[in-house]
Amino acid sequence: MFLAETEPTTTYTPFDVFMVIFTVLIAAGLIRLLMQRPRKNIFAIGFGTVSLLVFLLADYKMISGW
């Protein structure tokens, strides 16, 4: 009977907001890198792409746990 009376716990933390903000910043930086006209920095584009994919995966796992 006591198990039925417990309130559901949430796994949401304030750090989740920072994760989403960092993801948006990485996406904005990657878009900025891709829009450069004269010469593109291939290493920076690759690093930004991998970072964005990692953060998107982390955000997906984080949000699915809410």
C-alpha positions in Angstrom: 0.0 0.0 0.0 2.9 2.4 0.7 4.3 2.0 -2.8 1.0 3.2 -4.4 1.1 6.3 -2.3 4.5 7.6 -3.3 4.7 10.5 -5.7 6.3 10.0 -9.1 9.9 11.3 -9.1 11.2 13.4 -11.9 14.7 13.1 -13.3 14.7 16.7 -14.5 17.6 18.8 -13.3 18.6 22.4 -13.9 21.7 21.2 -15.8 19.3 20.0 -18.6 18.7 23.6 -19.5 22.5 24.2 -20.0 22.7 21.1 -22.2 20.0 22.4 -24.5 21.7 25.8 -24.6 25.1 24.3 -25.4 23.4 22.3 -28.2 21.9 25.4 -29.7 25.3 27.3 -29.5 27.1 24.4 -31.2 24.5 24.3 -34.0 24.8 28.1 -34.5 28.5 27.8 -34.7 28.4 25.0 -37.2 25.9 26.9 -39.4 28.3 30.0 -39.2 31.2 27.8 -40.2 29.3 26.3 -43.2 28.3 29.8 -44.4 31.9 31.0 -44.8 32.6 31.8 -48.4 36.3 32.3 -49.2 37.9 29.3 -47.4 36.2 26.8 -45.1 38.0 25.2 -42.2 37.3 21.5 -42.7 38.7 20.4 -39.3 36.4 22.9 -37.5 33.4 21.7 -39.5 34.1 18.1 -38.7 34.7 18.8 -35.1 31.5 20.8 -34.9 29.5 18.1 -36.6 30.7 15.4 -34.3 30.1 17.6 -31.3 26.6 18.5 -32.4 25.8 14.8 -33.0 27.0 13.9 -29.5 25.0 16.7 -27.9 21.9 15.8 -29.9 22.2 12.2 -28.8 22.7 13.3 -25.2 19.7 15.6 -25.4 17.6 12.8 -26.8 18.5 10.5 -24.0 18.0 13.2 -21.4 14.6 14.2 -22.7 13.4 10.6 -23.0 14.3 10.1 -19.4 11.9 12.8 -18.2 
